[in-house]
Amino acid sequence: MELTGKVAIVTGGASGLGKAFSQVLLKNECKVCVADLNQQEGEKTIQELKKAFGEKNVLFVMCDVSNEKDLEKVFNETVKTFGHVDILVNNAGIGGESRWKEVISVDLVCEFIFDICPNFRIFLIRDKIFGFTGLLL
Ligand SMILES: NC(=O)c1ccc[n+]([C@@H]2O[C@H](COP(=O)([O-])OP(=O)(O)OC[C@H]3O[C@@H](n4cnc5c(N)ncnc54)[C@H](O)[C@@H]3O)[C@@H](O)[C@H]2O)c1
């Protein structure tokens, strides 16, 4: 898939695998919205990414992916800044037996992100019309 000019949202993008996904997408000339619960780490990561890949190519939105309103905020901020959404990397996740309720709301519920935040469907419909298939990872 040609990635140049595509717009991606990476949940849990402030650290770990999400940060690595963001770097790879930016290297391939995508614009990236890093969406993460950890504001401090998020701000630090986007400063790093802006320095490496350009001020205008990265955005940070603080968000809890288990919160419907936060997901809408991420979608709206990304469209406002970059004009559209082509790729969603649904990466944010947690582990730990003692936090099992939180684990279910973050790891399991977000598998149904299109139902939780129907706005994300829009990019698939748009992309069907314009001949590019949106990507959910
Ligand atoms: N690293 C592995 O070996 C491995 C193996 C299997 C699956 N996974 C899955 O891959 C994903 C990333 O793993 P990782 O090792 O990079 O994890 P990590 O803990 O290093 O990073 C997770 C990121 O998600 C963010 N996050 C946590 N809860 C959030 C929430 N509710 N809303 C928004 N952001 C939130 C954290 O702040 C953090 O920046 C997770 O879903 C994990 O379960 C990882």
The ligand as an SDF file (V2000), in Angstrom:
LIG
                    3D

 44 48  0  0  0  0  0  0  0  0999 V2000
    4.8260   -5.9910   23.8330 N   0  0  0  0  0  0  0  0  0  0  0  0
    4.3950   -7.2430   23.6450 C   0  0  0  0  0  0  0  0  0  0  0  0
    5.1560   -8.2240   23.6610 O   0  0  0  0  0  0  0  0  0  0  0  0
    2.9260   -7.5150   23.3470 C   0  0  0  0  0  0  0  0  0  0  0  0
    2.5070   -8.8250   23.1390 C   0  0  0  0  0  0  0  0  0  0  0  0
    1.1740   -9.0730   22.8500 C   0  0  0  0  0  0  0  0  0  0  0  0
    0.2770   -8.0170   22.7580 C   0  0  0  0  0  0  0  0  0  0  0  0
    0.7100   -6.7550   22.9820 N   0  0  0  0  0  0  0  0  0  0  0  0
   -0.2770   -5.6690   22.8720 C   0  0  0  0  0  0  0  0  0  0  0  0
    0.2450   -4.6410   22.0430 O   0  0  0  0  0  0  0  0  0  0  0  0
   -0.1720   -3.3690   22.5350 C   0  0  0  0  0  0  0  0  0  0  0  0
    1.0310   -2.4700   22.8310 C   0  0  0  0  0  0  0  0  0  0  0  0
    1.9140   -3.1520   23.7140 O   0  0  0  0  0  0  0  0  0  0  0  0
    3.1610   -2.4040   24.3510 P   0  0  0  0  0  0  0  0  0  0  0  0
    4.0680   -3.4650   24.8360 O   0  0  0  0  0  0  0  0  0  0  0  0
    3.6870   -1.3890   23.3910 O   0  0  0  0  0  0  0  0  0  0  0  0
    2.4760   -1.6930   25.6150 O   0  0  0  0  0  0  0  0  0  0  0  0
    3.0020   -0.4410   26.4760 P   0  0  0  0  0  0  0  0  0  0  0  0
    2.4350   -0.6340   27.8250 O   0  0  0  0  0  0  0  0  0  0  0  0
    4.4670   -0.2590   26.3160 O   0  0  0  0  0  0  0  0  0  0  0  0
    2.2990    0.8040   25.7730 O   0  0  0  0  0  0  0  0  0  0  0  0
    0.9030    0.9360   25.7910 C   0  0  0  0  0  0  0  0  0  0  0  0
    0.5500    2.3730   25.5480 C   0  0  0  0  0  0  0  0  0  0  0  0
   -0.8750    2.4370   25.6010 O   0  0  0  0  0  0  0  0  0  0  0  0
   -1.2440    3.5370   26.4290 C   0  0  0  0  0  0  0  0  0  0  0  0
   -2.5420    3.2630   27.0270 N   0  0  0  0  0  0  0  0  0  0  0  0
   -2.8370    2.3980   28.0180 C   0  0  0  0  0  0  0  0  0  0  0  0
   -4.1430    2.4230   28.3030 N   0  0  0  0  0  0  0  0  0  0  0  0
   -4.6860    3.3420   27.4720 C   0  0  0  0  0  0  0  0  0  0  0  0
   -5.9920    3.8410   27.2890 C   0  0  0  0  0  0  0  0  0  0  0  0
   -7.0120    3.4130   28.0320 N   0  0  0  0  0  0  0  0  0  0  0  0
   -6.2060    4.7780   26.3490 N   0  0  0  0  0  0  0  0  0  0  0  0
   -5.1800    5.2480   25.5870 C   0  0  0  0  0  0  0  0  0  0  0  0
   -3.9160    4.8220   25.7160 N   0  0  0  0  0  0  0  0  0  0  0  0
   -3.6690    3.8870   26.6470 C   0  0  0  0  0  0  0  0  0  0  0  0
   -0.1380    3.6560   27.4600 C   0  0  0  0  0  0  0  0  0  0  0  0
   -0.1150    4.9470   28.0480 O   0  0  0  0  0  0  0  0  0  0  0  0
    1.0850    3.3320   26.6290 C   0  0  0  0  0  0  0  0  0  0  0  0
    1.6170    4.4890   26.0190 O   0  0  0  0  0  0  0  0  0  0  0  0
   -1.0150   -3.6450   23.7790 C   0  0  0  0  0  0  0  0  0  0  0  0
   -2.3700   -3.6820   23.3780 O   0  0  0  0  0  0  0  0  0  0  0  0
   -0.5440   -5.0110   24.2210 C   0  0  0  0  0  0  0  0  0  0  0  0
   -1.5420   -5.6860   24.9380 O   0  0  0  0  0  0  0  0  0  0  0  0
    2.0060   -6.4760   23.2690 C   0  0  0  0  0  0  0  0  0  0  0  0
  1  2  1  0
  2  3  2  0
  2  4  1  0
  4  5  1  0
  4 44  2  0
  5  6  2  0
  6  7  1  0
  7  8  2  0
  8  9  1  0
  8 44  1  0
  9 10  1  0
  9 42  1  0
 10 11  1  0
 11 12  1  0
 11 40  1  0
 12 13  1  0
 13 14  1  0
 14 15  2  0
 14 16  1  0
 14 17  1  0
 17 18  1  0
 18 19  2  0
 18 20  1  0
 18 21  1  0
 21 22  1  0
 22 23  1  0
 23 24  1  0
 23 38  1  0
 24 25  1  0
 25 26  1  0
 25 36  1  0
 26 27  1  0
 26 35  1  0
 27 28  2  0
 28 29  1  0
 29 30  1  0
 29 35  2  0
 30 31  1  0
 30 32  2  0
 32 33  1  0
 33 34  2  0
 34 35  1  0
 36 37  1  0
 36 38  1  0
 38 39  1  0
 40 41  1  0
 40 42  1  0
 42 43  1  0
M  CHG  2   8   1  16  -1
M  END
$$$$
